[in-house]
Amino acid sequence: MRLRPRLLLAFLAASVLPLLLVAAVVYHSTTRHTERLVGRRLQENALQAADAIDDFMRNRVADMRRFGESPIFGRDTAEIAAELRLNVEAYPFYSELLYVDDGGTILAASDSAAVGTPLLQRHPDLADEVRAALAGPAGLAYIADLADTGGEAPGTSRVNLQLVTRVPSSGASSSRRAVVAVVDLERFSDILAKLDALTPGAGRASLLDSLGNVLLSRDATAPVFSRHPDADSGLLAASRGQDDSETT
């Protein structure tokens, strides 16, 4: 090989190889920086979603306290039923509001078709919560385990939240009364959908309880009430230690 081609190759090697090395270093650094930024943004979005769910739950517990202090439950059942209907119309996330006696009979309801029927016929899983609420102070919320109210067909599971609190009895009655609130958690699905829209990739957000069981999910591989395949027991234990909330 002649001297000139050799010098040309040496010049190209001296010029190009450092550029390639710099490009590799810059690419690696940029990739790591981008991953950190995306991870931080994803964490912030997840925290915002969790805060929205926590706020919603705190407000529902506050509603129970408001019911416990309301004088409306000292009036006749027609007025109570009208008040319950107004609440459901004003707050559509309430599927139904029920006013029950200490025998478990529905005395008034946002849906008049429920009046006169046994509460446990409609919500058989509420026996313990109703018993505790009737024995406790007015306005203290008892939250039942989340219930699947969907159909038997795949994909029709629908999770409702049920809260119970004791309310004042009318002056003519010495028996205790309670209000049962059934909350449709579809709003949580909307929060998860917004989180998914802000998240890169094909992953889907899910709402889990403290044991890693799926309460709500838009992920076909994580059906409701199953254990989430990516649930990390250590992470969930840490979450329980930081927050008394049932969900994560």
KEKE-3310 file (N, C-alpha, C; in steps of 0.2 Angstrom, whole numbers, plus 5000, padded with zeros to 4 digits):
npx = (5004:5003:5010:5002:4988:4989:4992:4980:4970:4975:4973:4959:4955:4960:4952:4938:4936:4937:4926:4916:4917:4914:4901:4895:4897:4889:4876:4874:4873:4863:4852:4851:4848:4836:4828:4828:4821:4808:4805:4804:4793:4783:4782:4777:4765:4758:4758:4750:4738:4735:4733:4722:4713:4714:4709:4695:4691:4692:4683:4671:4670:4669:4656:4648:4650:4643:4630:4628:4627:4616:4600:4589:4586:4578:4566:4550:4549:4546:4552:4565:4568:4567:4577:4588:4587:4590:4603:4609:4606:4613:4626:4632:4641:4636:4628:4617:4608:4603:4592:4591:4583:4586:4584:4587:4579:4575:4570:4569:4574:4585:4581:4565:4560:4567:4562:4556:4562:4573:4589:4601:4597:4599:4612:4622:4634:4636:4633:4641:4646:4635:4630:4641:4641:4628:4630:4640:4646:4636:4639:4651:4661:4660:4668:4665:4672:4677:4665:4660:4650:4646:4641:4641:4648:4663:4674:4664:4664:4661:4666:4660:4660:4655:4648:4644:4635:4629:4615:4605:4590:4572:4562:4551:4555:4564:4573:4589:4596:4603:4613:4616:4628:4631:4644:4649:4663:4668:4673:4686:4691:4691:4702:4712:4713:4717:4729:4735:4735:4745:4756:4771:4773:4766:4760:4748:4738:4734:4723:4726:4724:4730:4736:4740:4730:4719:4709:4703:4706:4713:4719:4720:4727:4726:4714:4700:4700:4709:4726:4738:4750:4762:4763:4773:4778:4786:4786:4773:4771:4779:4771:4760:4765:4768:4756:4739:4729:4718:4721:4732)
npy = (4994:5011:5026:5037:5032:5026:5036:5043:5033:5033:5046:5046:5036:5042:5053:5049:5038:5044:5052:5043:5037:5047:5049:5037:5038:5050:5045:5035:5042:5051:5042:5036:5048:5051:5040:5041:5054:5050:5040:5047:5056:5047:5041:5053:5055:5043:5045:5056:5051:5042:5051:5057:5046:5044:5056:5055:5044:5050:5060:5052:5046:5057:5061:5051:5055:5067:5062:5056:5067:5073:5081:5076:5063:5062:5064:5059:5044:5047:5060:5057:5048:5056:5065:5056:5052:5065:5066:5055:5060:5072:5067:5057:5045:5038:5023:5018:5024:5019:5017:5010:4999:4992:4979:4976:4979:4988:5005:5017:5023:5028:5022:5018:5005:4997:4998:4991:4978:4966:4971:4963:4954:4961:4965:4954:4953:4963:4961:4961:4974:4982:4978:4982:4996:5000:4998:5007:5024:5038:5043:5037:5029:5013:5002:4991:4975:4976:4973:4962:4966:4962:4953:4936:4933:4934:4948:4956:4960:4971:4983:4988:5000:4999:5008:5010:5018:5023:5033:5047:5042:5044:5054:5046:5034:5021:5012:5008:5016:5015:5021:5015:5016:5014:5014:5017:5013:5017:5029:5028:5020:5029:5037:5028:5026:5039:5039:5029:5034:5044:5036:5029:5016:4999:4996:4994:5002:4997:4995:4991:4981:4980:4968:4965:4961:4963:4976:4985:4986:4989:4980:4966:4955:4955:4951:4956:4954:4945:4940:4952:4949:4956:4960:4966:4959:4965:4978:4981:4979:4989:4999:4998:5000:5014:5020:5019:5015:5005:5003:5003)
npz = (5000:4996:5003:5004:5004:5016:5025:5024:5029:5042:5046:5045:5054:5066:5066:5066:5075:5088:5088:5086:5099:5107:5103:5107:5121:5124:5119:5128:5140:5138:5136:5149:5156:5150:5154:5168:5169:5163:5172:5184:5180:5178:5191:5198:5191:5195:5209:5209:5205:5215:5226:5221:5222:5236:5241:5236:5244:5257:5256:5255:5267:5275:5271:5277:5290:5290:5287:5299:5307:5303:5304:5297:5298:5309:5305:5295:5285:5272:5270:5272:5262:5251:5253:5252:5239:5233:5236:5229:5216:5215:5218:5207:5209:5219:5220:5227:5241:5257:5270:5285:5298:5315:5313:5301:5290:5276:5277:5270:5255:5241:5229:5227:5226:5234:5247:5261:5260:5265:5270:5269:5260:5248:5250:5255:5261:5271:5285:5296:5296:5297:5310:5318:5315:5320:5334:5337:5338:5331:5314:5312:5301:5293:5283:5271:5265:5248:5235:5222:5210:5198:5183:5178:5167:5158:5161:5166:5178:5192:5203:5219:5232:5249:5262:5279:5292:5308:5311:5318:5327:5325:5335:5339:5340:5348:5343:5334:5320:5303:5290:5274:5261:5244:5234:5217:5209:5197:5194:5199:5189:5178:5183:5182:5168:5164:5169:5162:5149:5151:5152:5145:5133:5133:5145:5159:5171:5188:5201:5217:5232:5249:5250:5237:5229:5214:5212:5204:5186:5170:5163:5154:5158:5171:5180:5190:5207:5207:5211:5208:5194:5195:5208:5221:5236:5246:5243:5244:5258:5263:5259:5267:5279:5278:5276:5281:5272:5263:5250:5236)
capx = (5000:5007:5011:4996:4982:4990:4991:4973:4967:4977:4969:4952:4955:4961:4946:4932:4936:4935:4919:4912:4918:4910:4894:4893:4896:4883:4870:4873:4872:4856:4847:4850:4845:4829:4825:4827:4815:4802:4803:4801:4787:4778:4781:4773:4758:4755:4756:4744:4732:4734:4731:4715:4709:4713:4704:4689:4689:4691:4676:4665:4670:4666:4649:4646:4650:4638:4624:4627:4625:4610:4593:4584:4584:4573:4559:4547:4553:4545:4557:4571:4569:4568:4584:4593:4586:4593:4610:4611:4606:4619:4633:4631:4645:4632:4623:4611:4608:4598:4591:4588:4582:4591:4582:4590:4574:4576:4564:4569:4580:4585:4577:4559:4559:4571:4559:4553:4565:4579:4596:4605:4595:4603:4620:4623:4641:4636:4630:4646:4647:4629:4630:4646:4638:4622:4633:4645:4643:4633:4644:4658:4660:4662:4669:4665:4676:4675:4661:4660:4642:4645:4638:4645:4651:4670:4674:4658:4665:4660:4667:4657:4662:4650:4650:4639:4636:4623:4612:4600:4584:4567:4560:4546:4558:4570:4578:4594:4595:4609:4613:4621:4630:4635:4648:4652:4670:4669:4677:4693:4693:4693:4708:4717:4713:4721:4736:4738:4736:4751:4762:4773:4773:4759:4758:4741:4738:4729:4722:4727:4723:4736:4738:4741:4724:4717:4702:4701:4711:4711:4724:4717:4730:4725:4707:4698:4700:4715:4733:4742:4756:4768:4763:4779:4776:4790:4784:4766:4772:4781:4766:4756:4769:4768:4749:4734:4724:4717:4723:4739)
capy = (5000:5017:5030:5042:5029:5024:5042:5044:5029:5035:5052:5045:5033:5047:5058:5046:5034:5048:5055:5037:5036:5053:5048:5032:5041:5054:5041:5031:5047:5054:5037:5036:5054:5051:5035:5044:5059:5046:5036:5052:5058:5041:5041:5059:5053:5038:5048:5061:5046:5039:5056:5058:5041:5045:5062:5053:5040:5054:5063:5048:5045:5063:5060:5047:5059:5072:5059:5055:5073:5076:5080:5074:5056:5062:5065:5053:5041:5050:5065:5054:5045:5062:5067:5051:5053:5071:5065:5051:5064:5076:5063:5051:5040:5034:5019:5019:5025:5015:5019:5003:4999:4988:4972:4975:4981:4995:5009:5022:5022:5032:5018:5016:4998:4993:4999:4985:4972:4965:4973:4957:4951:4965:4965:4949:4954:4968:4959:4963:4981:4985:4976:4986:5003:5001:4998:5012:5031:5040:5046:5033:5025:5006:5001:4984:4973:4978:4968:4961:4966:4961:4947:4930:4933:4937:4955:4960:4961:4978:4983:4993:5001:5000:5011:5010:5022:5024:5040:5048:5039:5048:5054:5042:5027:5020:5008:5012:5016:5016:5022:5011:5020:5010:5019:5015:5015:5018:5035:5026:5018:5035:5040:5024:5027:5045:5037:5025:5039:5048:5032:5026:5009:4995:4994:4997:5004:4993:4997:4984:4981:4979:4961:4964:4958:4968:4979:4988:4985:4989:4975:4959:4949:4956:4951:4959:4950:4940:4943:4955:4946:4960:4963:4964:4959:4969:4985:4982:4979:4996:5004:4997:5003:5021:5022:5014:5014:4998:5002:5006)
capz = (5000:4996:5009:5004:5007:5023:5029:5023:5033:5048:5047:5046:5061:5071:5066:5066:5081:5094:5087:5088:5106:5110:5102:5111:5128:5124:5118:5134:5145:5136:5137:5156:5158:5148:5158:5174:5168:5162:5178:5188:5178:5179:5198:5199:5189:5200:5216:5208:5204:5222:5230:5219:5225:5243:5242:5235:5250:5263:5256:5256:5275:5278:5269:5282:5296:5288:5288:5306:5311:5300:5308:5293:5300:5314:5302:5293:5280:5265:5269:5272:5255:5246:5254:5249:5231:5231:5236:5223:5210:5216:5217:5204:5211:5223:5216:5231:5248:5260:5278:5288:5305:5318:5311:5294:5285:5273:5278:5265:5250:5235:5225:5231:5225:5239:5253:5264:5258:5269:5268:5268:5253:5243:5251:5260:5264:5276:5291:5301:5296:5300:5317:5321:5315:5325:5341:5337:5338:5324:5310:5311:5294:5293:5276:5270:5259:5241:5233:5215:5209:5190:5181:5178:5161:5158:5159:5168:5186:5193:5210:5222:5239:5253:5269:5284:5298:5312:5311:5323:5326:5326:5342:5341:5340:5352:5340:5331:5313:5300:5282:5269:5255:5239:5229:5211:5209:5190:5194:5199:5182:5174:5185:5180:5161:5163:5171:5156:5144:5152:5153:5139:5133:5133:5152:5161:5178:5191:5209:5221:5240:5253:5249:5230:5225:5210:5214:5197:5181:5163:5160:5153:5161:5179:5182:5196:5213:5207:5213:5202:5193:5196:5215:5225:5243:5250:5241:5247:5265:5264:5258:5273:5285:5277:5275:5283:5267:5260:5243:5234)
cpx = (5004:5006:5004:4990:4983:4989:4983:4969:4969:4973:4962:4951:4955:4955:4940:4931:4934:4928:4914:4912:4914:4903:4891:4892:4890:4877:4869:4870:4865:4851:4846:4846:4837:4825:4823:4821:4809:4800:4800:4794:4781:4777:4776:4766:4755:4754:4750:4737:4730:4731:4723:4710:4708:4708:4697:4686:4688:4684:4670:4665:4667:4658:4645:4645:4644:4631:4623:4625:4619:4604:4588:4582:4580:4566:4556:4551:4552:4551:4564:4573:4570:4575:4589:4593:4590:4601:4613:4611:4612:4626:4632:4635:4641:4627:4617:4612:4602:4598:4587:4587:4587:4589:4584:4585:4575:4569:4563:4575:4579:4581:4571:4558:4562:4567:4555:4556:4571:4586:4600:4603:4598:4610:4621:4630:4641:4634:4635:4646:4641:4628:4635:4644:4633:4625:4638:4641:4641:4639:4650:4657:4663:4662:4669:4670:4673:4671:4661:4652:4641:4642:4643:4650:4658:4670:4669:4659:4665:4661:4664:4660:4656:4652:4643:4640:4629:4621:4607:4593:4578:4565:4555:4548:4564:4575:4583:4593:4602:4608:4618:4622:4634:4638:4651:4659:4673:4674:4685:4696:4695:4700:4714:4718:4717:4728:4739:4739:4743:4757:4764:4773:4766:4757:4751:4741:4733:4729:4722:4725:4730:4739:4740:4736:4721:4710:4699:4707:4709:4716:4721:4720:4730:4718:4705:4697:4705:4721:4736:4748:4762:4768:4770:4777:4780:4788:4777:4767:4775:4776:4761:4759:4768:4761:4744:4729:4724:4720:4729:4739)
cpy = (5006:5021:5034:5038:5027:5030:5044:5040:5031:5041:5050:5041:5038:5052:5055:5042:5039:5051:5049:5036:5041:5051:5043:5034:5045:5050:5038:5036:5050:5048:5036:5042:5054:5046:5038:5049:5055:5043:5041:5055:5053:5041:5047:5058:5048:5041:5053:5057:5044:5044:5057:5053:5042:5051:5059:5049:5045:5058:5059:5046:5051:5064:5056:5051:5064:5068:5057:5061:5076:5075:5077:5067:5056:5063:5059:5051:5044:5056:5062:5051:5051:5064:5062:5051:5059:5070:5060:5055:5069:5073:5057:5044:5035:5030:5018:5021:5022:5017:5013:5003:4993:4980:4971:4976:4988:4999:5014:5021:5027:5029:5015:5008:4994:4993:4993:4978:4972:4967:4968:4953:4954:4965:4960:4949:4959:4967:4962:4970:4984:4984:4981:4994:5004:5001:5004:5019:5033:5044:5043:5029:5018:5004:4993:4982:4974:4972:4968:4961:4965:4955:4941:4930:4936:4944:4959:4962:4969:4979:4989:4994:5002:5002:5011:5015:5023:5032:5040:5045:5045:5048:5049:5034:5026:5015:5012:5011:5017:5018:5018:5015:5015:5014:5015:5017:5016:5024:5033:5023:5023:5038:5035:5025:5034:5043:5033:5029:5043:5043:5029:5019:5006:4994:4997:4997:4999:4996:4991:4986:4980:4972:4959:4961:4964:4970:4982:4988:4986:4984:4969:4954:4950:4956:4953:4953:4944:4944:4946:4951:4950:4963:4961:4965:4964:4976:4986:4982:4986:5001:5004:5000:5011:5024:5017:5012:5007:4997:5005:5007)
cpz = (5000:5002:5009:5007:5014:5027:5029:5028:5041:5051:5049:5053:5066:5072:5068:5073:5087:5094:5088:5095:5110:5109:5106:5119:5129:5123:5125:5140:5144:5137:5145:5159:5157:5152:5165:5174:5167:5168:5183:5187:5180:5187:5200:5197:5193:5206:5215:5208:5211:5226:5228:5222:5233:5245:5241:5241:5256:5262:5257:5264:5278:5276:5275:5289:5296:5289:5295:5310:5308:5304:5304:5295:5306:5311:5299:5287:5273:5264:5269:5265:5250:5247:5251:5242:5229:5231:5231:5216:5210:5215:5214:5205:5216:5219:5220:5238:5252:5268:5281:5296:5308:5317:5304:5288:5282:5274:5273:5261:5244:5229:5229:5231:5231:5246:5255:5263:5263:5266:5265:5262:5247:5244:5257:5264:5270:5283:5297:5302:5299:5308:5321:5321:5320:5332:5342:5337:5331:5320:5309:5306:5295:5286:5275:5265:5253:5238:5225:5213:5201:5189:5181:5172:5162:5157:5162:5175:5187:5201:5213:5229:5243:5260:5273:5290:5302:5311:5316:5322:5327:5333:5344:5341:5344:5349:5336:5323:5310:5292:5279:5263:5250:5234:5223:5210:5201:5190:5195:5192:5178:5176:5182:5172:5160:5164:5165:5151:5145:5153:5146:5139:5133:5140:5154:5169:5181:5198:5213:5229:5243:5252:5242:5226:5220:5211:5207:5192:5174:5159:5160:5156:5169:5180:5189:5201:5212:5210:5207:5201:5195:5203:5218:5233:5247:5249:5245:5255:5267:5264:5264:5279:5284:5277:5277:5278:5265:5253:5241:5226)
residu = (MET:ARG:LEU:ARG:PRO:ARG:LEU:LEU:LEU:ALA:PHE:LEU:ALA:ALA:SER:VAL:LEU:PRO:LEU:LEU:LEU:VAL:ALA:ALA:VAL:VAL:TYR:HIS:SER:THR:THR:ARG:HIS:THR:GLU:ARG:LEU:VAL:GLY:ARG:ARG:LEU:GLN:GLU:ASN:ALA:LEU:GLN:ALA:ALA:ASP:ALA:ILE:ASP:ASP:PHE:MET:ARG:ASN:ARG:VAL:ALA:ASP:MET:ARG:ARG:PHE:GLY:GLU:SER:PRO:ILE:PHE:GLY:ARG:ASP:THR:ALA:GLU:ILE:ALA:ALA:GLU:LEU:ARG:LEU:ASN:VAL:GLU:ALA:TYR:PRO:PHE:TYR:SER:GLU:LEU:LEU:TYR:VAL:ASP:ASP:GLY:GLY:THR:ILE:LEU:ALA:ALA:SER:ASP:SER:ALA:ALA:VAL:GLY:THR:PRO:LEU:LEU:GLN:ARG:HIS:PRO:ASP:LEU:ALA:ASP:GLU:VAL:ARG:ALA:ALA:LEU:ALA:GLY:PRO:ALA:GLY:LEU:ALA:TYR:ILE:ALA:ASP:LEU:ALA:ASP:THR:GLY:GLY:GLU:ALA:PRO:GLY:THR:SER:ARG:VAL:ASN:LEU:GLN:LEU:VAL:THR:ARG:VAL:PRO:SER:SER:GLY:ALA:SER:SER:SER:ARG:ARG:ALA:VAL:VAL:ALA:VAL:VAL:ASP:LEU:GLU:ARG:PHE:SER:ASP:ILE:LEU:ALA:LYS:LEU:ASP:ALA:LEU:THR:PRO:GLY:ALA:GLY:ARG:ALA:SER:LEU:LEU:ASP:SER:LEU:GLY:ASN:VAL:LEU:LEU:SER:ARG:ASP:ALA:THR:ALA:PRO:VAL:PHE:SER:ARG:HIS:PRO:ASP:ALA:ASP:SER:GLY:LEU:LEU:ALA:ALA:SER:ARG:GLY:GLN:ASP:ASP:SER:GLU:THR:THR)
# end
